[in-house]
Amino acid sequence: PRAVDPYLRLAEALRAAGRPGDVAPLLRKYAGRDPGYPPVRAVLAAELARDPDGRAEADTLFARLEAETADPAAVRLAVRSHVETGRPGRVVDD
């Protein structure tokens, strides 16, 4: 799909099904199929940021997205992710 919500719902469904470990690999697969589509990469970054061990990679993805696009969905997810992970300062630091 060419929208953010289906990927967010997919991640939620996998977590609800007790398969949180499948979220990032599946999103990576979708992002690899269409590397020029910022929203799916933003969803991947937001999912990685949910785990403190994935935040460095998430921040790298968010920084790349910021450099490449001003896509509103990607920006919205980056801001929301940083706020939800208790790092709102990252939004203004980037």
N, C-alpha and C positions, 0 to 999 in steps of 0.2 A: 504493500500500500504506500501511497505518496502522502502520508499524514503521520503525525506523531502518536495520536491516541491509540491506534491499533497496537503499536509496539509497547506502549505503556500498559495497555490491557493484557497483552501477552505476558509481560513480566509479572504483573499482578497474578495472573492465572497460574503461572508456573510456581510462584511462591505459595499461593493458596493450595496448590496440589502437592506441596511438600517437596518441590524440586527447585529450590533457589539456586542450586549449583548449575542448573541448565540455562539460566537467564543470560549471563554474559556470553557463553559460547554461542548461543543461538543468535544473539544480537550481533556478535562479531561476524557470524556467517552472513547475516543480512547486510551489514555494513560493507563487507567485502564484495558482495554482489553489486553494490551501487555506491562506491566510495565518494561520489560527488553529491550524495544526498545528505545534507547536514543534520536533519532531524533524527535520523536513526543513529548517527554517531553521537548526538547529544544524549539520546536515551541510553546508549551504551555507557557513556561517561557518567551519567547520573546513577546508573546501576552500580558501576564500579565504585563510585564515591560512597555508597551505602556502607561499604566495608572499610574500616580505617586502613587496612592493608592495600586497598585498591585506590586510595585517594591520590597518590602521586601520579599513577597512570591516568586517572580521571582528570586531574588538573592539567596534565599534558594534552589530553584530548580536547579539553575545554579551551586551552590556549591556542591550539591549532585551529579550532573552529572559529574562535574570535578573530584570528588573523585572516581566515579565508572567507568569512561570511558575516552578514548582519541578519541572517534568517531569524525572524521573530520567534519561531518555535524553539530554535536552538538557544537563543539568548534567554528566553523564558525558562527553559529547563536548566540552564547553567545557574541562573539566579536562584531558582527554587532549590536546586540541589545544594548550593552553598548555604542557603538559609537553613534547610532541613538538617544538614549535617553539622550545624552549629558553627559555621565558618563564614558568616556574612561579610566579614572584612575582606575575604578573598575576592568578592565581587568587585569591590572598589580598588583593590590592590592590582588586579589584572589589567 
